Amino acid sequence: MFVLIWVTLVFNADTVASVGGRRQCSGFPFGFCITLPEGEITAEAGLCVVIPCSFTTSSSFTTQKLVWYKCEPTEGECSDLDMIFHTNKNNIKIQSGFRGRVSQLEPDVSQRNCSIIINDLKESDSGSYQFRVNGLLYGTADGFTYSPRATVSIKALSQKPKVVIPPLTEGQQTTLTCTAPGLCSGSDPQITWTWRGAGENGSHITGNITDFKTESLTAVTQNHSSTLTFNASAEHHGTSVTCKVSFTGNAATEETVTLNVTWFSEILKNSRCEVQSELLTCVCITEGFPLPTIKWPLLKNYTEYSVITTVTNHTVNSTIMLTVKDRSNTVVECVSSNENGEAKMNLNIITSEKQEDHHGLSVVPFLTIAVLSLIMNVTFIICFVFLW
């Protein structure tokens, strides 16, 4: 069982940086040997670390209890005041700061496996760790403290959560998944979701469904994740979504992703056509993602025309100009399409000549009034001069 657990921890690279070990034996009494990793074992705050360990004792010694200590490297041998783990979990000498955070990987002491896992790491957990066995030597209560030690270094949390985004389509329900870093079996982390649009501050997502899940992989490893379920819309496109994972001891990490929502192309209502003399100008404006393409079925009946297309963000503007001598039977249709579907619209045709005639006629009475007003003013001035 230990082999399977150790392989899981090593190959997920979430807890242990060094897996090599060196066997060291004491000169007397004979047979007391221990295997610990060479070099420093590194891990990150908030996560967990495994100290892999195996041991042997002399043939005359019967192992009953396993004990771990954390003390200063300058101390020749750790004391009971430095105890962080005891096979008897109720031992009152265990330091309060480590109580409940340290577990054996293999509870059967006869397997001579002294490996432990420390959860909810803090940077203050960095230091020197020493192992001891308690039992019977020739039938008398005794114990042995192994001189070699394991050195552990805890750094600030730098690992990021993993956010999985499925393809997003407008109008369809979708679920985002955020998985916390580490495979630790300590305290469950807190996972929160926030989102913000362009130029907006982050805010908690409301009106959507979030779900926290813990999956046990082995006796000492767990996978923590949270899901966010919502109905995708065009308004979500370009939105930044952040998953924040908070661990015990104020260690936190987050990952931000940008949503790409595909939506059907839509022809806007301000699309139109205008005729001036025989010149027909039509404008079709459409939105969508991916960017839609615009087609004009009318153009297949003409050889001379011009088309101008401009793109702004997710809006496409297509303008056509052509000469139409007989517009009585002219129907102008705009067709917009992308990979999600197609939209069609018959555009209204506005005749601008009538507007010009109306404005032209309105000038006549205006000029007439202006001329009459000028004549009256001149007459008044002449009469005033002669009368004076």
Secondary structure, DSSP 8 states (H G I E B T S, - for coil): -HHHHHHHHHHTTSS-S---EEEEE-SSSTT-EEEEESSEEEEETTS-EEE--EEE--TTEEEEEEEEEEE-TTSSS--GGGEEEESSTT-TTS-TTTTTTEEES---GGG-B--EEE-S--GGG-EEEEEEEEEEETTEEEEEE-S--EEEEEE------EEE---EETTSEEEEEEE-SS---SS--EEEEEEE-TT---EE--SSEEEEEEEE-SSS-EEEEEEEEEE--GGGTT-EEEEEEE-TTS-EEEEEEE--EEEEEEE-TT-EEEEETTEEEEEEEEEEES--EEE-GGGGG-SS-EEEEEEETTEEEEEEEEE-S--TT---EEEEEETTEEEEEE--EEEHHHHHHHHHHHHHHHHHHHHHHHHHHHHHHHHHHHH-
